[in-house]
């Protein structure tokens, strides 16, 4: 059985990718999503395919549509996780088989790539990593990019679900009520966590949560993850907890938190997929404001 390059961590450097680009059974995915503000003031999302084609991408990278293909388009909220069947179809459509090494990146700060990485893990596949620094760092280093569409060779992919990597609203309610022992971490920007900003019908966060926004995980100069010591300091309030449940608006920013915690060796981590989009829609679900 031929396999792709060996991964030793859930992230790879731009140099690692440059050294392995073009290797057999290596698939590079561009998972860029472009946010915009709708006329009603609420956020909307375009897949980044047009940007990928026109502005360029890492040579050979295949576009992974997170808005429709790698999410359930019939879900109640944006980016609802797909079923195992839908995910297998999505993976195959971008040329991934069960012998493929997958590297995912985006053109932003990495949360879209982290979401695709988490989905692969949740469906039983660990031979996947996020490009540390993403396309921003790749371009800053003046590495080669291509324009135009890359057509993948469709693969054959099978899943093994890991339901422990997700929690639903009832589990979060049990945590809030003290019936289940787990830490809650919110990946939204600090102003949304405190309730000073946001677009949801009720602002703030789930009671008992700590705030770890994506911006606190990255070096602003390089767009890469901070060193381990700095990440440990950021997550210090919850690292001793046996189980950590992450949420944000819809499971995207919290995927970057999940990636950081995995880098720190914490394995008992789950994402609340409905996150605040689902939580605040229930008027009886408590929300608190303040830092």
C-alpha positions as CSV (number, residue, x, y, z in Angstrom):
1,X,0.0,0.0,0.0
2,X,1.5,3.4,-1.0
3,X,1.0,6.2,1.5
4,X,1.9,9.8,1.4
5,X,4.5,11.7,3.4
6,X,4.7,11.0,7.1
7,X,3.1,13.5,9.5
8,X,4.4,13.8,13.0
9,X,2.2,16.6,14.2
10,X,-1.2,18.1,13.3
11,X,0.5,21.1,11.8
12,X,3.3,21.3,9.2
13,X,5.5,24.3,8.3
14,X,5.7,26.0,5.0
15,X,9.2,24.5,4.5
16,X,7.9,21.0,5.1
17,X,5.2,21.5,2.5
18,X,7.7,23.0,0.0
19,X,9.9,20.0,0.5
20,X,7.1,17.5,-0.1
21,X,5.0,19.3,-2.7
22,X,4.3,17.0,-5.6
23,X,4.9,13.8,-3.6
24,X,2.8,10.7,-4.3
25,X,-0.4,10.5,-2.3
26,X,-0.1,14.0,-0.9
27,X,-3.2,16.2,-1.4
28,X,-3.1,19.9,-0.5
29,X,-6.5,21.5,0.1
30,X,-7.4,25.2,0.0
31,X,-10.3,25.6,2.4
32,X,-10.7,29.3,2.2
33,X,-14.1,30.9,3.0
34,X,-14.8,34.6,2.4
35,X,-17.0,36.2,5.0
36,X,-19.2,39.2,4.1
37,X,-21.9,41.3,5.7
38,X,-25.5,40.8,4.4
39,X,-27.9,43.7,3.9
40,X,-29.6,42.8,7.2
41,X,-26.3,43.2,9.0
42,X,-25.8,39.5,9.7
43,X,-22.7,37.6,8.5
44,X,-22.8,35.6,5.3
45,X,-20.2,33.4,3.6
46,X,-18.9,32.8,0.1
47,X,-16.8,29.8,-0.6
48,X,-13.4,31.0,-1.7
49,X,-13.3,29.2,-5.1
50,X,-13.2,32.4,-7.1
51,X,-10.4,33.8,-5.0
52,X,-8.5,30.5,-5.3
53,X,-8.8,30.6,-9.1
54,X,-8.1,34.3,-9.7
55,X,-5.8,35.4,-6.8
56,X,-3.9,32.1,-6.7
57,X,-3.2,29.1,-4.5
58,X,-0.3,26.8,-3.6
59,X,0.7,24.8,-6.6
60,X,-1.4,21.7,-7.1
61,X,-3.8,22.6,-4.3
62,X,-7.4,21.4,-4.7
63,X,-10.2,23.6,-3.6
64,X,-12.3,22.2,-0.7
65,X,-15.7,23.9,-0.4
66,X,-16.5,24.2,3.3
67,X,-19.7,26.1,2.8
68,X,-21.5,23.3,0.9
69,X,-19.5,20.2,0.3
70,X,-17.7,19.8,3.6
71,X,-20.8,20.9,5.5
72,X,-24.4,19.7,5.5
73,X,-26.2,22.3,3.2
74,X,-29.5,21.2,4.8
75,X,-28.4,21.9,8.3
76,X,-30.2,24.4,10.5
77,X,-27.1,26.6,10.8
78,X,-24.1,27.5,8.6
79,X,-21.3,24.9,8.6
80,X,-23.4,22.1,10.2
81,X,-21.2,19.0,10.2
82,X,-22.0,16.5,7.5
83,X,-23.1,12.9,8.0
84,X,-20.5,10.2,7.6
85,X,-21.8,9.4,4.1
86,X,-21.7,13.1,3.0
87,X,-18.2,13.5,4.4
88,X,-16.9,10.4,2.5
89,X,-18.3,11.9,-0.7
90,X,-16.7,15.2,0.1
91,X,-13.3,13.6,0.8
92,X,-13.4,11.6,-2.4
93,X,-14.4,14.6,-4.4
94,X,-11.2,16.4,-3.6
95,X,-9.0,13.3,-4.3
96,X,-8.5,12.0,-0.8
97,X,-8.4,8.2,-0.2
98,X,-7.5,6.3,3.0
99,X,-3.8,6.3,1.8
100,X,-3.6,10.0,1.3
101,X,-1.6,12.5,3.4
102,X,-3.7,15.7,3.6
103,X,-2.5,19.2,4.2
104,X,-5.1,21.9,4.6
105,X,-4.7,25.7,4.5
106,X,-6.7,28.8,4.0
107,X,-6.0,32.4,3.1
108,X,-6.9,33.8,6.5
109,X,-5.9,33.0,10.0
110,X,-6.4,29.2,9.8
111,X,-9.8,28.6,11.3
112,X,-11.3,27.3,8.1
113,X,-8.4,24.9,7.6
114,X,-8.7,23.8,11.2
115,X,-12.4,23.0,10.7
116,X,-11.6,20.7,7.8
117,X,-8.8,19.1,9.9
118,X,-11.2,18.5,12.7
119,X,-13.8,16.9,10.4
120,X,-11.2,14.5,9.1
121,X,-10.3,13.5,12.6
122,X,-14.0,13.2,13.6
123,X,-14.5,10.7,10.8
124,X,-11.6,8.6,11.8
125,X,-8.8,9.9,9.7
126,X,-5.6,11.3,11.3
127,X,-3.2,11.6,8.4
128,X,-4.1,15.2,8.0
129,X,-2.4,18.5,9.1
130,X,-2.9,22.2,8.9
131,X,-0.3,24.4,7.2
132,X,1.0,26.6,10.0
133,X,0.7,30.2,8.8
134,X,-1.4,29.2,5.8
135,X,-1.3,31.0,2.5
136,X,-0.4,34.3,4.2
137,X,3.0,32.9,5.4
138,X,3.5,31.0,2.1
139,X,3.2,34.3,0.2
140,X,5.2,36.3,2.7
141,X,8.0,34.0,2.0
142,X,7.6,34.7,-1.7
143,X,7.0,31.0,-2.5
144,X,5.4,30.0,-5.8
145,X,1.7,30.1,-6.4
146,X,-0.5,29.1,-9.3
147,X,-3.8,30.4,-10.7
148,X,-6.7,28.5,-12.1
149,X,-8.6,25.3,-11.1
150,X,-6.9,22.1,-10.2
151,X,-9.0,19.0,-11.0
152,X,-8.5,16.2,-8.5
153,X,-8.3,12.5,-9.2
154,X,-11.4,11.3,-7.3
155,X,-10.5,8.9,-4.5
156,X,-12.2,6.2,-2.5
157,X,-12.6,7.1,1.2
158,X,-14.2,5.2,4.1
159,X,-15.1,6.7,7.5
160,X,-15.0,5.6,11.1
161,X,-17.0,7.9,13.2
162,X,-15.7,9.3,16.5
163,X,-18.8,10.6,18.2
164,X,-16.8,11.6,21.3
165,X,-15.3,14.5,19.4
166,X,-18.7,16.2,19.3
167,X,-21.3,17.2,21.9
168,X,-24.8,18.4,21.5
169,X,-26.9,21.0,23.4
170,X,-28.1,18.6,26.0
171,X,-24.5,17.8,27.1
172,X,-23.6,21.5,27.3
173,X,-26.8,22.0,29.4
174,X,-25.6,19.3,31.7
175,X,-22.2,21.0,32.1
176,X,-23.8,24.3,32.9
177,X,-26.1,22.6,35.5
178,X,-23.1,20.9,37.1
179,X,-24.3,17.4,36.2
180,X,-21.3,16.8,33.9
181,X,-17.7,17.7,34.7
182,X,-16.1,19.5,31.8
183,X,-14.6,22.9,31.0
184,X,-16.2,25.2,28.5
185,X,-14.0,27.3,26.2
186,X,-15.4,30.0,23.8
187,X,-13.4,30.7,20.7
188,X,-15.2,33.9,19.7
189,X,-13.5,37.3,19.8
190,X,-13.3,38.9,23.2
191,X,-15.9,41.6,22.4
192,X,-18.4,38.9,21.4
193,X,-17.6,36.8,24.5
194,X,-18.3,39.8,26.8
195,X,-21.5,40.8,24.9
196,X,-20.1,44.2,23.8
197,X,-20.4,43.1,20.1
198,X,-22.2,40.5,18.0
199,X,-25.1,39.9,15.8
200,X,-27.0,37.2,17.6
201,X,-30.4,37.8,19.2
202,X,-28.8,37.5,22.6
203,X,-25.2,38.5,23.2
204,X,-22.6,37.1,25.5
205,X,-21.5,33.5,26.3
206,X,-22.5,30.3,28.0
207,X,-22.2,30.5,31.8
208,X,-19.0,29.1,33.2
209,X,-17.0,29.5,30.0
210,X,-13.5,31.0,29.6
211,X,-12.5,33.0,26.5
212,X,-9.8,31.8,24.2
213,X,-10.2,33.7,20.9
214,X,-8.2,32.6,17.9
215,X,-6.2,35.9,18.0
216,X,-4.6,34.8,21.3
217,X,-3.2,31.6,19.6
218,X,-1.3,33.2,16.8
219,X,1.9,35.2,16.2
220,X,0.5,38.3,14.4
221,X,3.8,38.8,12.5
222,X,3.9,35.3,11.0
223,X,0.3,34.0,11.2
224,X,1.6,30.9,12.9
225,X,0.8,29.3,16.2
226,X,2.5,30.7,19.2
227,X,5.2,28.6,21.0
228,X,3.9,25.8,23.3
229,X,4.7,27.7,26.5
230,X,2.6,30.7,25.4
231,X,-0.3,28.4,24.4
232,X,-0.1,26.6,27.8
233,X,-0.4,30.0,29.5
234,X,-3.4,30.9,27.5
235,X,-5.2,27.6,28.2
236,X,-3.9,27.3,31.8
237,X,-7.4,27.6,33.4
238,X,-8.6,24.5,31.7
239,X,-5.6,22.3,31.0
240,X,-6.0,20.3,34.2
241,X,-9.6,19.5,33.3
242,X,-10.1,16.0,32.1
243,X,-12.6,17.0,29.4
244,X,-12.8,20.3,27.5
245,X,-15.8,21.3,25.4
246,X,-15.2,24.1,22.8
247,X,-17.8,26.3,21.1
248,X,-18.0,29.6,19.2
249,X,-20.7,30.8,16.8
250,X,-20.9,27.6,14.6
251,X,-17.9,25.4,15.3
252,X,-15.3,27.2,13.1
253,X,-13.1,29.3,15.5
254,X,-13.4,26.6,18.1
255,X,-11.7,24.2,15.7
256,X,-8.6,26.3,15.9
257,X,-8.8,26.0,19.7
258,X,-9.1,22.2,19.2
259,X,-6.0,22.2,17.1
260,X,-4.1,24.2,19.7
261,X,-5.1,21.9,22.5
262,X,-4.1,18.9,20.4
263,X,-0.7,20.5,19.9
264,X,-0.5,20.6,23.7
265,X,-1.3,16.9,24.0
266,X,-4.8,17.3,25.3
267,X,-6.9,14.5,23.7
268,X,-10.2,14.7,25.5
269,X,-11.6,17.6,23.5
270,X,-15.0,18.0,21.9
271,X,-16.8,20.7,19.8
272,X,-20.3,21.8,20.4
273,X,-21.3,22.0,16.7
274,X,-24.4,24.1,17.1
275,X,-22.5,26.5,19.3
276,X,-24.1,29.9,20.1
277,X,-26.1,29.8,16.9
278,X,-28.2,27.0,18.4
279,X,-27.8,28.0,22.1
280,X,-29.2,31.5,21.9
281,X,-32.1,30.4,19.7
282,X,-33.5,28.7,22.8
283,X,-34.8,31.5,25.0
284,X,-34.5,29.3,28.1
285,X,-30.8,28.7,27.6
286,X,-28.8,31.0,29.8
287,X,-26.4,33.6,28.4
288,X,-24.2,35.9,30.5
289,X,-22.1,39.0,29.6
290,X,-18.9,40.4,30.9
291,X,-15.3,39.2,30.6
